[in-house]
């Protein structure tokens, strides 16, 4: 009995009237087949008005600031995500000697080149989002918040690998002497 009722429902759905968009309809009292959207409804993926947050751009230029609050948690999350998604190519120090290079694939640039140290943080967000060169887009794999966490971590990684001795805290200077 249950199996036949399911088949009947499927057949009834198949046999129902089908309308083209904006075609007249006897189903609704107003005679229209088209229903207006509920006020305030936003189509999926269309509410990305904050270009700083979603595109890494401010006034049409790559963002030089982060649209998220920098915290220890953000940087730890960035390091974790970097190690998962980026280190296979860029290695954990960002020098571009990851496993893919050891396997014979093209070496990515080191994040410690002066050109990349000087580039705004929005560049790294943009490359993660849209890809660049042989690197493909990670937009479908890494959420926006995590992309910013990775970009922030890259900037911290650049600082950590390129700090001058006299910029170190006194305690760290003593340890290195």
ABEGO torsion letter per residue (X at the ends): XAAAAAAAAAAAAAABBBBBBGBBBAABAAGBABBBBBBGBBBBGAABABAAAAAGBBGGBBBABBABBBBAAAAAAAAAAAAAAAAAAAEAAGAGABAAAAAGBBBBBBAABAAAAABBAAAAAAAAAAEBEABBBAAAABBAAAAAAAAAAAAAAAAAAABBAAABBAAAAAAAX
